[in-house]
Amino acid sequence: MPSTIANQSLGSMSNSGRNVRGELYAESYFFLEKNKAYSQTAENKFGIIGHENSKFSTTSKITFSGTVKVFSIAQGQIFLQPNSKDSEKINLILKPFRQPISGLGIRYIVYRGLMKSDFMDENLKINQEGVSATGFVNHVQKEFKDFYKLINQPAPEFTAEFLGYPVQESPQPEIDLIDNYFFKISKINEENGETTESQPFDFPITPAGTFLGNADGELGIDIVLNEGNYHIENDPNPFQLNLSYARASGYILDPSPYTGIQEKLIKETSTQFIDVAAFYGLHTYGKGKIKVFSGNQETILQDENEISDLLDSFNTKNTIYLYIQSNRQRSYNFYENYNLNEKNMKIGTDADHLQEKQFGTDGWPVEILYNSSDSETLLVSLINNKNYFDKIFYIDIGNPQEENKDVLFIKELKNISNKERDYLEAVNFKINKTSGIIKLLYIGENIDEPYLTIEPYFLDKHHNVVRELYPLINVKSFLDLEGNLTSISFNKKSFINLNSFSELQSMSVINNSIFFYEGKKQEEDDFLYKEKVLFLAKKEDTIDSNLTNNRDLIFGTRSSMITNIPRNNEASFLMMKLYGDRSYRYYYNEIKDSSKTIKLLKLKLNEEIDTTYFSVGILKEEYEKLMQIIPAGAASNVKLYLDEEEQNPLLDDETHRYYFKYSLGINYEDENGTLQILFPNVKIYVYGEGISLLASSGFVEYEYPITLENEKRWTIGILI
């Protein structure tokens, strides 16, 4: 199985922090031969189908006469599945090994409707290599033979089962998740003195531009965005990336059978897909290359007009898709908190004639615009509450113009009037004649939390900061190996805005991880061990001062998902796995809380304060108590809830030191989509000098070694 490669950021460092947009880089192969005639009707396009009670097609389907050659868009692993509509066809799922577009994480590219006979015979044996075989068959036959030579074993019969295709001896339930097969675990079996391995041959990594097979008459393409290497336990979303989805000849999201949160979740799922025409259109928005075949001749297209001509037969060739992520990582107005007279955005290509409307086309949380006049400008204005301090406007994908040209963060959000709550001055984006995508992270208003009955200082300040900082908690890794450090990574961005607290820290986009690992403590000459959980929020893009962060790590990559750490390891090895740098160390100071001695952890880099990370650390047994209170099958978007029982910061009268204290619970959407909170019967408290590192006493107890910090000066704040 290949290691995970982190997405490249589009940011670059300037003297005042990171707020300079790098050019988008895209390189891929076109999935058809050049000059092969194809067409697409409105019924077969990606996106919204119909108007009243509309549905959403995740598949872009094209038609053509005869057969066409189909190529791999990117390098990646390949998994074969039946096509539920036609037994003579198969579907192919490609999981990119190297991402074709910087900053756009793709989980799968799904090809629907390739000819089965190009891959296997009627007995489900993979075709033999040779001049008449496809490039894919020649590649995997060589990989298969070379693998068994390498392990010095006779090669078994190469059946389609090795490429994931179901056979009679190993049926595959349609509810199985796709990633269960990409992350399949090989087990060692010993019987009659012989050792065998159940899954010794991983799905092959196939080069970009490989001739996969032919399609006859029609072909569908899905592009699924990557939200992380996890699945949600007891997920109430009716849609799942499972084998039923993988086998369909074309997939339609239909919310009509559902109500309440399930209806909203089906619609929210549409933001997990992009149009293949827009994928190729993004190659015109920076340094892009599309490689195409004509016979055996490979050509590189970089000119906007050439790429536009290549996409001309797509029904969506001029379509721009606007995705806006907002509060609690949901789409803009998911919580119905952005409304002025039942409208919440202004949009258009003419600054003097912007359309005021509800965000989203026909009730779906994607704004779809048809640029039929080949306009070069799109203006977007969203609702902003001047008094809401914890706001952000981050341009994930897009080319802002004029005063915002080449920026990642729009630092000054100005309303069009002096009203407290009104539309922002419109942001101008450059658009091309091709299809494309604009992705924003915007929060300009609070959300309704019905469980809040008082409004102390905390609820206006720290509450909103920590609410947006940490990821889902009811997640499970697809890997189940016996490693003593396992990580789960999230590709959906979080954020933090510290403008109200710090002169050095400002707005940052956050990349989240959860680490499960074994902690230890020393008792006399022995060590005791307990499992621990660390919720980690790492700054990915920031406009902080360069004095505050580990700049190398802001550009860093994630560690592997499973690691074995020797029990006699040095602290530097663990720090490398958790924080990406061996020079990090834990220090502590002590305070008294109700006569109980509490150790407050502090993370330092080379013995200096570092603000690259925010963390919450608890024992695994405490984490399981939180998991046990989640309502089964009726809770979505479940996150940590940090409850302030007394107004922070608190003062220890004995040591004269300030500290922060929170009780941990869960924050989730119930079956109606209303936010709720729950707490375990036995409270779980976390402590810290500020919000940057909070830990339970049990977590600190099983952290070895940690060093007592000999600081006489004690500073209040969330920076340390």
Secondary structure by P-SEA (a helix, b strand, c coil): cccccccccccccccccccccccbbbbbbccccccccccccccccccccccccbbbbcccccccccbbbbbccccbbbbbbbccccccbbbbbbbbccccccccccccccccccccccccccccccccccccccaaaaaaaaaaaaaaaaaccccccccccccccccccbbbbccccaaaaabbbbbbbbcccbbbbccccccccccccccccccccbbbbbbbbbccccccccccccccccccccccccccccccccccaaaaaaaaaccccccaaaaaaaccccbbbbbbbcccbbbbbccaaaaaaaacccccccbbbbbbbccccccccccccccccccccccccccccccccccccccccbbbbbccccccbbbbbbbbcccccbbbbbbccccccccccccccccccccccccccccccbbbbbbccccbbbbbbccccccccccccccccccccaaaaaaaccccccccccccccccbbbbbbccccccccccccccccbbbbbbbbbbbbbbbbcccbbbbbbbbbbbbbbccccccccccccccccccccccbbbbbccccaaaaaaaacccccbbbbbbbbbcccbbbbbbbbbccccccccccbbbbcaaaaaaaaaacccccccbbbbbbbcccccccccccccccbbbbbbbbbbcccccbbbbbbccbbbbbbcccccbbbcaaaaaaccbbbbbbcccccccccc
